[in-house]
């Protein structure tokens, strides 16, 4: 029997003992004034919490979601059955490598690495002063809140979460779990973050395809189960509003290791249990960058736009028109490097939208002949390492014009030239509009990107031009001309074997 399996068995036994202890505590602690709705005192240096709304985020370093199906993981799969599961992909070069520093930095701050500036595990040059962790923001917003961070990897408490009421480094995942269980059972934290590290070690030593890696996933599941049991066994649990999240900073290759741009390294996940999340549901629009604003909102802190967060509180997320194409996505036609099992593209525009390909030459790669609608899983698999992995601000299905991939098959004379046309939107009575959309414009040769607006069906007027790399959420202020009652947008892209332009989440804000 391997050391990992022995440790997993010991953890199961410890979990059972903890459950029994928690059950006994439920009958005793309230009599002592501890564990009631208003706890009487601090516990091991942790201030008594003040909120009914509470959160527990558990990070399993290096956990590859694709391997979960092959492992008996009753605790994590129980959370999936009781709550919501969302898969998504991380960035890769040139934004940042798929490493722990950038990963946990993104989860903690709610912004991508091009903002928090963590590019490796040294954390040198980070911008946490501008984008602090969500625990720090909770403390700043309400010093009475009780915040706890426990992690096996030292930088979690020394570099990532630098402000919390209690920050503890565990000597091992077993020690980290025991400390977290103690505080969750007998203390009253409002917001808790826990980091487990052994799965990542197994990935480096043995690879994600190994039995050792699966054994560590199982051991991590036992530890997650102990922490969840500590929460649900609290005598005050029925009167509390818990948001429980399990996530990971990156995955691992089958051979072992991470940092690159493969699907296994980039794939991550968010599993959440809490009020309002349908049991057994799956979503495609939630990313790890949403965890920070999500916890903040749950704890009563709304993130103002001045914070510049990339993530959004999940209750505020809504599908856009492009996401409606998911059920109509197709498998590959000319992109033979992509698995035949992946449905990830369509040329058919959603209701109300149009694609004008009248200027497009004939031929070229079918999937990218003009504006298409695609998923990250499909599009980034076309030719990894060319910057498509930086398209992290798009969610679910997005619009993409890719002259580079289209040009990989013979076509008629001329350049890629396609226009994406929006529905006609009603103009607000005061004529003041903010145009919101996520965009990633990357150049690698001759190309143009222009946004035009047409008022009342009139001649399109230039609103925005792209001639340099841009990866951001645009918020463009518009004032409608007198008498305008409708407006329509046009996104025209031209390119000669250049790079790409993506557009997503197009919205008019009053």
ABEGO torsion letter per residue (X at the ends): XBAAAAAAAAAAAAAAAAAAAAAAAAAAAAAAGBGBABBABBBGGBBBBABABBBBBBBBBGBBAAAAAABBBAAAAAAAAABBBBBBBBBBOAABBBBAAAAAAAAAAGBBAAAAGBABAAGBGBAAAABBBAAAAAAAABAABBBBBBBABAAAAAAABABBABBBBBABAAAAAAAAAAAAAABBBABBBBBBAAAAAAAAAAEAABAAAAAAAAAAAAAAAAAAAAAAABAAAAABBBBBBBBBABBBBAAEEBGBABAAAABBBBBBBEBGBBBGBBBAABBAAAAAAAAAAAAGBBBBAAAGBABBBAAABBBBAAAAAAAABBBBAABAABBAABBABBABBBBGBBBBAAABBBEEBAAABEBBBBBAAAAAAABBGAGAAAAAABBEBBBBBBAAAAAABBBBBEBBBBBBBBBBBBBBAAGBBBBBBBBBBBBAEBBBBBBBBBBGGBBBBBABBBABBBBBBBBBBBBBBBGBABBBBBBBBBBBGBBBBBBBGBBBBX
